Amino acid sequence: MTPVTLTSLADLASLPIDTIIDVRAPGEYVQDHIPGSINLPVLDDAQRAEVGTLYKQVSRFDARKLGGALVARNTATHLQGPLADKEGGWQPLVYCWRGGQRSGAFATILDQVGWRVRLLGGGYRSYRRLVTAMLYDEPLEGLDLVLVSGGTGTGKTALLHALAAQGAQVLDIEGLAEHRGSLFGQTGTAQPPQKMFETRLAAQIGGFDRMRTVFAEAESSKVGERAIPPSLWAAMVAAPRIRMTAPIAARTRFLCDAYGDLTRDVDALRALLDRLRPYHSGERVDAWQADVAARDWPALAEGLIVHHYDARYERTVEASAETAGRLDLPDLSEATLGGAARDLVDRFR
């Protein structure tokens, strides 16, 4: 069994390992975990609570005795289940909360089986400290960030996807946050916890080639309920911006396609529109509700663009921010976005 100490997030990629195993309880794993790790808990949530209660209310010895029995039982289940097909040359990295008894016990058994096991010193906490240092404590030095800005429906995220298809480095913040960044931005799945969002950001940023440009979408400081961490936010505020524009008709068609999922749940859409009443007259919101009743999605999309999104956008700092260039697109077709992506890649090569 070989102890491993991480000095940077990039260290993980250089380790000769096949699988990263998180042995914490499922509830801990869901909140955040090292990217790519699998969860093989040695104590489930209820067992962890039971051992913790015994430790506090009875004795450390009794808690360890019960914990040892449960860890052995659960490890046996993993050996006969998810690990049953692993050959002798398989090399895992094992971690728990702080690299203590849970991961140590599991790694010892795997080591005795004959596998070359690596144990993460400091556990998840050591990895989390590196994420925090990158996103909270230190400036993102050397990150050549360029932001794509513009009003809602101008195809910013689609352009990022086109840039990625051209081989550009892209930080899709909305994709990592699982939210499209507006009142109507829910994607149908729950957003990741804040720590998991930060882990995703750090893993992607850490993998970028600092000699090449990274493209990202201009965002507010929060994407849905997830806050952009301060080091990344500072880099975004200082980054040059490419402003996208497109005709209203093109943006309307684009929104109807991009937000088609919202039209499948009319009641939820009506509820979202009602949340706009503090910002618009009752007559205007009622007109939008009438568009929903008539299933007139183009009229609804155009009304929201003109009277809600663009009006709010023009009052933001982003609208007055200095730009490094413009993309005035005639339409938002795949071909047009692909051509714009090629031009940007050539420009920032």
SULQUI-V419779 format. One record per pair of residues at least 12 apart in sequence whose ideal C-beta (glycine too) atoms are under 10 Angstrom apart, sorted by the first residue. I is the first residue (numbers start at 1). J is the second residue. If there is no record, write none. Layout:
BEGIN
I_J + I_J
END
This chain:
BEGIN
1_94 + 1_104 + 1_107 + 1_108 + 1_110 + 1_111 + 1_112 + 1_115 + 1_116 + 1_117 + 1_118 + 1_119 + 2_15 + 2_91 + 2_93 + 2_107 + 2_111 + 2_116 + 2_117 + 2_118 + 2_119 + 3_99 + 3_104 + 3_107 + 3_118 + 3_119 + 3_120 + 3_121 + 3_122 + 4_17 + 4_93 + 4_94 + 4_95 + 4_99 + 4_118 + 4_119 + 4_120 + 4_121 + 4_122 + 4_126 + 5_99 + 5_120 + 5_121 + 5_122 + 5_126 + 6_34 + 6_95 + 6_120 + 6_121 + 6_122 + 6_126 + 6_127 + 6_129 + 6_130 + 7_126 + 7_130 + 8_130 + 8_133 + 8_134 + 8_206 + 9_34 + 9_35 + 9_127 + 9_130 + 9_131 + 9_133 + 9_134 + 9_199 + 9_202 + 9_203 + 9_205 + 9_206 + 9_207 + 10_130 + 10_206 + 10_207 + 11_127 + 11_130 + 11_206 + 12_34 + 12_35 + 12_36 + 12_37 + 12_93 + 12_120 + 12_127 + 12_130 + 12_203 + 12_206 + 13_203 + 13_206 + 13_207 + 15_91 + 15_93 + 15_118 + 15_120 + 16_91 + 16_93 + 16_116 + 16_118 + 17_90 + 17_91 + 17_92 + 17_93 + 17_94 + 17_116 + 17_117 + 17_118 + 18_86 + 18_87 + 18_89 + 18_90 + 18_91 + 18_92 + 18_93 + 18_115 + 18_116 + 19_36 + 19_37 + 19_38 + 19_40 + 19_82 + 19_83 + 19_86 + 19_90 + 19_91 + 19_92 + 19_93 + 19_94 + 20_33 + 20_34 + 20_35 + 20_36 + 20_37 + 20_38 + 20_92 + 20_93 + 20_94 + 20_95 + 20_118 + 20_120 + 21_34 + 21_37 + 21_38 + 21_39 + 21_40 + 21_41 + 21_42 + 21_78 + 21_82 + 21_83 + 21_92 + 21_93 + 21_94 + 21_95 + 21_96 + 21_103 + 21_106 + 21_107 + 21_110 + 21_117 + 21_120 + 22_34 + 22_37 + 22_38 + 22_39 + 22_40 + 22_41 + 22_93 + 22_94 + 22_95 + 22_96 + 22_97 + 22_103 + 22_120 + 22_123 + 22_124 + 23_37 + 23_38 + 23_39 + 23_40 + 23_41 + 23_42 + 23_43 + 23_71 + 23_74 + 23_75 + 23_78 + 23_94 + 23_95 + 23_96 + 23_97 + 23_102 + 23_103 + 23_104 + 23_105 + 23_106 + 23_107 + 23_123 + 24_37 + 24_39 + 24_40 + 24_41 + 24_42 + 24_43 + 24_45 + 24_48 + 24_95 + 24_96 + 24_97 + 24_102 + 24_103 + 24_123 + 24_124 + 25_39 + 25_41 + 25_42 + 25_43 + 25_44 + 25_45 + 25_46 + 25_47 + 25_48 + 25_49 + 25_96 + 25_97 + 25_102 + 26_39 + 26_41 + 26_43 + 26_44 + 26_45 + 26_48 + 27_41 + 27_44 + 27_45 + 27_46 + 27_48 + 27_49 + 28_41 + 28_43 + 28_45 + 28_48 + 28_96 + 28_97 + 28_124 + 29_41 + 29_45 + 29_124 + 29_196 + 30_45 + 30_192 + 30_193 + 30_196 + 31_124 + 31_192 + 31_193 + 31_194 + 31_195 + 31_196 + 32_124 + 32_127 + 32_128 + 32_131 + 32_192 + 32_193 + 32_194 + 32_195 + 32_196 + 32_197 + 32_198 + 32_199 + 32_200 + 33_95 + 33_124 + 33_127 + 33_195 + 33_196 + 33_199 + 34_93 + 34_95 + 34_120 + 34_123 + 34_124 + 34_127 + 34_128 + 34_131 + 34_199 + 34_203 + 35_127 + 35_196 + 35_199 + 35_200 + 35_202 + 35_203 + 35_204 + 35_206 + 35_207 + 36_203 + 37_93 + 37_94 + 37_95 + 37_124 + 37_127 + 38_82 + 38_92 + 39_82 + 40_74 + 40_75 + 40_77 + 40_78 + 40_79 + 40_81 + 40_82 + 40_83 + 40_92 + 40_94 + 40_106 + 41_71 + 41_74 + 41_78 + 41_96 + 41_102 + 41_106 + 42_67 + 42_70 + 42_71 + 42_72 + 42_73 + 42_74 + 42_75 + 42_77 + 42_78 + 42_94 + 42_96 + 42_101 + 42_102 + 42_103 + 42_105 + 42_106 + 42_109 + 43_66 + 43_67 + 43_70 + 43_71 + 43_73 + 43_74 + 43_96 + 43_102 + 44_70 + 44_74 + 47_66 + 47_67 + 47_70 + 47_71 + 47_73 + 47_74 + 48_67 + 48_70 + 48_97 + 48_102 + 50_63 + 50_66 + 50_67 + 50_70 + 51_63 + 51_64 + 51_65 + 51_66 + 51_67 + 51_68 + 51_70 + 51_71 + 51_102 + 52_67 + 54_66 + 54_67 + 55_67 + 64_101 + 67_101 + 67_102 + 67_105 + 68_101 + 68_105 + 71_101 + 71_102 + 71_104 + 71_105 + 71_106 + 71_109 + 72_105 + 72_106 + 72_109 + 74_102 + 74_106 + 75_105 + 75_106 + 75_108 + 75_109 + 75_110 + 76_109 + 78_106 + 78_109 + 78_110 + 79_109 + 79_110 + 79_113 + 83_110 + 83_113 + 83_115 + 86_110 + 86_113 + 86_115 + 87_115 + 88_113 + 88_114 + 88_115 + 88_116 + 89_114 + 89_115 + 89_116 + 90_110 + 90_113 + 90_114 + 90_115 + 90_116 + 90_117 + 91_115 + 91_116 + 91_117 + 91_118 + 92_106 + 92_107 + 92_110 + 92_111 + 92_115 + 92_116 + 92_117 + 92_118 + 92_119 + 93_107 + 93_117 + 93_118 + 93_119 + 93_120 + 94_106 + 94_107 + 94_108 + 94_110 + 94_111 + 94_117 + 94_118 + 94_119 + 94_120 + 94_123 + 95_107 + 95_118 + 95_119 + 95_120 + 95_121 + 95_122 + 95_123 + 95_124 + 95_125 + 95_126 + 95_127 + 96_119 + 96_120 + 96_123 + 96_124 + 96_125 + 97_122 + 97_123 + 97_124 + 97_125 + 97_128 + 98_120 + 98_121 + 98_122 + 98_123 + 98_124 + 98_125 + 98_126 + 99_119 + 99_120 + 99_121 + 99_122 + 99_123 + 99_124 + 99_125 + 99_126 + 100_122 + 100_123 + 102_123 + 103_117 + 103_119 + 103_120 + 103_121 + 103_123 + 103_124 + 104_119 + 104_123 + 106_119 + 107_119 + 107_120 + 124_195 + 127_199 + 127_202 + 128_195 + 128_198 + 128_199 + 128_202 + 130_202 + 130_206 + 131_195 + 131_198 + 131_199 + 131_200 + 131_201 + 131_202 + 131_203 + 131_206 + 131_229 + 132_195 + 132_198 + 132_202 + 132_229 + 132_231 + 133_202 + 133_231 + 134_198 + 134_201 + 134_202 + 134_203 + 134_205 + 134_206 + 134_229 + 134_231 + 134_232 + 135_198 + 135_199 + 135_201 + 135_202 + 135_205 + 135_228 + 135_229 + 135_230 + 135_231 + 135_232 + 135_233 + 136_198 + 136_229 + 136_230 + 136_231 + 136_232 + 137_230 + 137_231 + 138_231 + 139_230 + 139_231 + 139_234 + 139_235 + 139_238 + 140_205 + 140_208 + 140_210 + 140_214 + 140_229 + 140_231 + 140_232 + 140_233 + 140_234 + 140_235 + 140_236 + 140_238 + 141_210 + 141_231 + 141_235 + 142_208 + 142_210 + 142_211 + 143_169 + 143_171 + 143_205 + 143_208 + 143_210 + 143_213 + 143_214 + 143_216 + 143_231 + 143_232 + 143_235 + 143_236 + 143_239 + 144_169 + 144_208 + 144_209 + 144_210 + 144_211 + 144_212 + 144_213 + 144_214 + 144_215 + 144_235 + 144_239 + 144_240 + 144_348 + 145_169 + 145_171 + 145_205 + 145_208 + 145_213 + 145_214 + 145_215 + 145_216 + 145_232 + 145_235 + 145_236 + 145_238 + 145_239 + 145_240 + 146_163 + 146_168 + 146_169 + 146_213 + 146_214 + 146_215 + 146_216 + 146_239 + 146_240 + 146_241 + 146_242 + 146_324 + 146_325 + 146_344 + 146_347 + 146_348 + 147_171 + 147_214 + 147_215 + 147_216 + 147_217 + 147_218 + 147_219 + 147_235 + 147_236 + 147_237 + 147_238 + 147_239 + 147_240 + 147_241 + 147_242 + 147_243 + 147_318 + 147_321 + 147_323 + 147_324 + 148_160 + 148_163 + 148_170 + 148_215 + 148_216 + 148_217 + 148_218 + 148_241 + 148_242 + 148_243 + 148_244 + 148_327 + 148_340 + 148_344 + 149_217 + 149_218 + 149_219 + 149_239 + 149_241 + 149_242 + 149_243 + 149_244 + 149_313 + 149_316 + 149_318 + 149_319 + 149_321 + 149_323 + 149_326 + 149_327 + 150_217 + 150_218 + 150_241 + 150_242 + 150_243 + 150_244 + 150_245 + 150_246 + 150_251 + 150_313 + 150_318 + 150_319 + 150_323 + 150_326 + 150_327 + 150_329 + 151_243 + 151_244 + 151_245 + 151_246 + 151_248 + 151_251 + 151_305 + 151_309 + 151_310 + 151_312 + 151_313 + 151_314 + 151_316 + 151_318 + 151_319 + 152_180 + 152_181 + 152_182 + 152_184 + 152_185 + 152_251 + 152_254 + 152_255 + 152_258 + 152_259 + 152_301 + 152_304 + 152_305 + 152_308 + 152_309 + 152_310 + 152_312 + 152_313 + 153_244 + 153_246 + 153_248 + 153_250 + 153_251 + 153_252 + 153_253 + 153_254 + 153_255 + 153_256 + 153_258 + 153_259 + 153_301 + 153_302 + 153_304 + 153_305 + 153_309 + 153_310 + 153_332 + 154_243 + 154_244 + 154_245 + 154_246 + 154_250 + 154_251 + 154_254 + 154_255 + 154_305 + 154_309 + 154_313 + 154_327 + 154_329 + 154_332 + 155_244 + 155_246 + 155_250 + 155_251 + 155_254 + 155_255 + 155_258 + 155_327 + 155_329 + 155_331 + 155_332 + 155_333 + 155_336 + 155_337 + 155_340 + 156_174 + 156_181 + 156_216 + 156_217 + 156_218 + 156_219 + 156_242 + 156_243 + 156_244 + 156_327 + 157_170 + 157_172 + 157_173 + 157_174 + 157_175 + 157_180 + 157_181 + 157_217 + 157_258 + 158_244 + 158_254 + 158_257 + 158_258 + 158_332 + 158_333 + 158_334 + 158_337 + 158_338 + 158_340 + 158_341 + 159_215 + 159_217 + 159_242 + 159_244 + 159_327 + 159_329 + 159_332 + 159_336 + 159_337 + 159_338 + 159_340 + 159_341 + 159_344 + 160_172 + 160_173 + 160_174 + 160_175 + 160_215 + 160_216 + 160_217 + 160_337 + 160_341 + 161_175 + 161_334 + 161_337 + 161_338 + 161_341 + 162_334 + 162_335 + 162_336 + 162_337 + 162_338 + 162_339 + 162_340 + 162_341 + 162_342 + 162_344 + 162_345 + 163_213 + 163_214 + 163_215 + 163_216 + 163_337 + 163_338 + 163_340 + 163_341 + 163_342 + 163_344 + 163_345 + 163_348 + 164_215 + 164_341 + 165_334 + 165_337 + 165_338 + 165_341 + 165_342 + 166_338 + 166_341 + 166_342 + 166_343 + 166_344 + 166_345 + 166_346 + 167_212 + 167_341 + 167_345 + 168_212 + 168_213 + 168_214 + 168_215 + 168_341 + 168_342 + 168_344 + 168_345 + 168_348 + 168_349 + 169_204 + 169_205 + 169_207 + 169_208 + 169_209 + 169_210 + 169_212 + 169_213 + 169_214 + 169_215 + 169_216 + 170_204 + 170_208 + 170_213 + 170_214 + 170_215 + 170_216 + 170_217 + 170_341 + 171_201 + 171_204 + 171_205 + 171_208 + 171_214 + 171_215 + 171_216 + 171_217 + 171_232 + 171_236 + 172_200 + 172_204 + 172_215 + 172_216 + 172_217 + 173_197 + 173_200 + 173_201 + 173_204 + 173_216 + 173_217 + 173_218 + 173_219 + 173_223 + 173_226 + 173_228 + 173_232 + 173_236 + 174_187 + 174_216 + 174_217 + 174_219 + 174_223 + 174_224 + 174_226 + 175_187 + 175_200 + 175_204 + 175_217 + 175_223 + 176_191 + 176_192 + 176_196 + 176_197 + 176_198 + 176_199 + 176_200 + 176_201 + 176_203 + 176_204 + 176_223 + 176_226 + 177_191 + 177_192 + 177_194 + 177_196 + 177_197 + 177_200 + 177_201 + 177_219 + 177_222 + 177_223 + 177_224 + 177_225 + 177_226 + 177_227 + 177_228 + 178_190 + 178_191 + 178_192 + 178_196 + 178_197 + 178_200 + 178_223 + 178_224 + 178_226 + 179_191 + 179_192 + 179_197 + 179_222 + 179_223 + 179_224 + 179_225 + 179_226 + 180_223 + 180_224 + 180_258 + 180_259 + 181_217 + 181_218 + 181_219 + 181_220 + 181_222 + 181_223 + 181_224 + 181_226 + 182_220 + 182_223 + 182_224 + 182_259 + 182_272 + 182_304 + 182_308 + 182_309 + 182_312 + 183_224 + 183_272 + 183_273 + 183_275 + 183_276 + 183_279 + 183_304 + 183_308 + 183_309 + 184_255 + 184_258 + 184_259 + 184_261 + 184_262 + 184_269 + 184_272 + 184_273 + 184_275 + 184_304 + 184_308 + 184_309 + 185_223 + 185_224 + 185_259 + 185_262 + 186_224 + 186_261 + 186_262 + 186_268 + 186_272 + 187_224 + 187_261 + 188_261 + 188_262 + 188_264 + 188_265 + 190_224 + 190_225 + 191_223 + 191_224 + 191_225 + 191_226 + 192_226 + 193_225 + 193_226 + 194_225 + 194_226 + 194_227 + 194_229 + 196_226 + 197_223 + 197_224 + 197_225 + 197_226 + 197_227 + 197_228 + 197_229 + 198_226 + 198_227 + 198_228 + 198_229 + 198_232 + 201_226 + 201_228 + 201_229 + 201_231 + 201_232 + 202_229 + 202_231 + 202_232 + 205_231 + 205_232 + 205_235 + 212_348 + 212_349 + 213_240 + 213_344 + 213_345 + 213_347 + 213_348 + 213_349 + 214_235 + 214_239 + 214_348 + 215_239 + 215_242 + 215_341 + 215_344 + 215_345 + 215_348 + 216_232 + 216_235 + 216_236 + 216_239 + 217_236 + 217_244 + 218_236 + 218_237 + 218_239 + 218_241 + 218_242 + 218_243 + 218_244 + 218_316 + 218_317 + 218_318 + 218_321 + 219_232 + 219_233 + 219_236 + 219_318 + 220_233 + 220_316 + 220_317 + 220_318 + 221_233 + 221_236 + 221_237 + 237_317 + 237_321 + 239_321 + 239_324 + 240_321 + 240_322 + 240_323 + 240_324 + 240_325 + 240_348 + 241_318 + 241_321 + 241_322 + 241_323 + 241_324 + 241_325 + 241_326 + 242_323 + 242_324 + 242_325 + 242_326 + 242_327 + 242_340 + 242_344 + 242_347 + 242_348 + 243_318 + 243_319 + 243_321 + 243_322 + 243_323 + 243_324 + 243_325 + 243_326 + 243_327 + 243_328 + 244_326 + 244_327 + 244_328 + 244_329 + 244_332 + 244_337 + 244_340 + 245_326 + 245_327 + 245_328 + 245_329 + 246_327 + 246_328 + 246_329 + 246_330 + 246_331 + 246_332 + 246_336 + 246_337 + 247_328 + 247_329 + 247_330 + 247_331 + 247_332 + 248_301 + 248_302 + 248_305 + 248_306 + 248_310 + 249_298 + 249_302 + 249_331 + 250_329 + 250_330 + 250_331 + 250_332 + 250_333 + 250_336 + 251_301 + 251_302 + 251_305 + 251_306 + 251_309 + 251_310 + 251_329 + 251_331 + 251_332 + 252_297 + 252_298 + 252_299 + 252_300 + 252_301 + 252_302 + 252_303 + 252_304 + 252_305 + 252_306 + 253_297 + 253_298 + 253_301 + 253_302 + 253_331 + 253_332 + 253_333 + 254_301 + 254_305 + 254_331 + 254_332 + 254_333 + 254_337 + 255_297 + 255_298 + 255_300 + 255_301 + 255_302 + 255_304 + 255_305 + 255_309 + 255_332 + 256_297 + 256_298 + 256_300 + 256_301 + 256_302 + 257_297 + 257_301 + 257_332 + 258_301 + 258_332 + 259_297 + 259_300 + 259_301 + 259_304 + 260_297 + 262_292 + 262_297 + 262_300 + 263_292 + 263_295 + 263_297 + 263_300 + 266_292 + 266_293 + 266_295 + 267_292 + 269_288 + 269_289 + 269_292 + 269_297 + 269_300 + 270_288 + 270_289 + 270_292 + 270_293 + 273_285 + 273_286 + 273_288 + 273_289 + 273_291 + 273_292 + 273_300 + 273_304 + 273_308 + 274_288 + 274_289 + 276_288 + 276_304 + 276_307 + 276_308 + 279_307 + 279_308 + 279_311 + 279_312 + 280_303 + 280_307 + 280_308 + 280_311 + 281_307 + 284_303 + 284_307 + 284_308 + 285_308 + 287_299 + 287_300 + 287_303 + 287_307 + 288_300 + 288_303 + 288_304 + 288_307 + 288_308 + 291_303 + 291_304 + 324_347 + 324_348 + 325_343 + 325_344 + 325_347 + 327_340 + 327_341 + 327_343 + 327_344 + 328_340
END
